[in-house]
Amino acid sequence: MADLDIAGDIAALRSTFSDIKAVADVDKIAADIERLSEAAGAPDLWDDPDAAQKVTSRLSHAQTALRRLTEAEARIDDLEVLVEMANEEADEATQTEARKELASLQRLVSEMEIQTLLDGEFDPLPAVVTIRAGAGGVDASDFSEMLMRMYLRYAEQHDMPVTIYETSWAEEAGIKSASFEIDAPYAFGHMSVEAGTHRLVRMSPFGAAGKRQTSFAAVEVVPLFEQVDEVEVPEGDIRVDVFRSSGPGGQSVNTTDSAVRITHLPTGTVVSMQNEKSQIQNRAAAMRVLQSRLMLLKREEEAARKKELAGNISASWGDQMRSYVLAPYQMVKDLRTLHEVNNPSAVFDGDLDGFIAAGIRWRKQQQLEAE
């Protein structure tokens, strides 16, 4: 029986992992854990529940990051031992196990490598995702709900907590719009590559039989800033409307007018919030999201002015960034990265890792070419 020769693959894994460790800065993570552990042990920690939650959350994330690095390095060491055992004993079952572990480690290290590319100013922040139905009538609102479920499933699969802010249900099927927060480290870095116009092509379940329908939905992703004091929003610049929260079919979520819609009059930016039971809580949450959007808009305008002389005043990826085709063939294709899969069902069930990784690599390449 021939020896299992994957030494080159393991060497490549070690080289990539070494770069990952250098970028991640293990010493800094360890120092952060020590500092946050001390803060978490303070007797007056929970006098301010919001601040306490941030401390404990950051500590947990830092501990997870360090554990992930440590465990990955140990698995690479163990893989080398496993290969030696397989070759010494000429054991086919052990060789098969080693190949599977190699493939698993290659996927893991690739994911960790993607993390090192998330070096943008806002990448580490939580994300607020907003989905809006576009052209296509009922199919568009149904497609928007499909996208919302897709992102919620993706977040669930990656243990990323989600808070749904607001859902505006369509009359016949699906949603007109929805907003939700993904509160996890680097949520914005990952989800920002999903921003843009998504297109669905399928045999419409709402129209004439045998007729294909094309529909569109827009996805907006903004970072959620912890403090947005630098963006002042005068009361005269906003209009606040209150209304009763509702669910599909007009089902009442509560019996008071607690939902809040804030319109920023100078920019036309609208934020709705109905997640909380209290109107005061919904207004505070809506203002935080509004300020985050205005801050991002301000930064984008500043960047656009800086690039105007170079002729690059738009950061958009075009009218369509991804197509989901269900008829006459099955395919999901990203039009920026050209990454594609032939299993739309898996994608709609949250299998977005390939698309997001390709998007992050593509974005980094675009940044390097622009420098």
Salt bridges, closest charged atoms under 4 A:
ASP32 OD2 - LYS28 NZ 3.02
ASP32 OD1 - ARG35 NH2 3.36
GLU73 OE1 - LYS21 NZ 3.30
ASP77 OD1 - ARG14 NH2 2.32
GLU80 OE1 - ARG14 NH2 3.18
GLU101 OE2 - ARG75 NE 2.78
GLU111 OE1 - ARG68 NH2 3.24
GLU113 OE1 - ARG361 NH2 3.59
ASP119 OD2 - LYS364 NZ 2.59
GLU121 OE2 - ARG299 NH1 2.64
ASP139 OD1 - ARG202 NH2 3.01
ASP142 OD2 - ARG202 NH2 2.79
GLU156 OE1 - ARG153 NH1 3.12
GLU194 OE2 - ARG322 NH2 2.70
GLU220 OE1 - ARG293 NH2 3.04
GLU226 OE2 - ARG58 NH2 2.58
GLU230 OE1 - ARG299 NH2 3.55
GLU235 OE2 - ARG283 NH2 3.08
ASP241 OD2 - ARG239 NE 3.36
ASP257 OD1 - ARG244 NE 3.70
ASP334 OD2 - ARG322 NH2 3.36
ASP334 OD2 - ARG336 NH2 2.58
GLU340 OE1 - LYS333 NZ 3.88
ASP349 OD1 - ARG149 NH2 3.10
ASP349 OD1 - ARG153 NE 3.06
ASP353 OD1 - HIS158 NE2 2.82
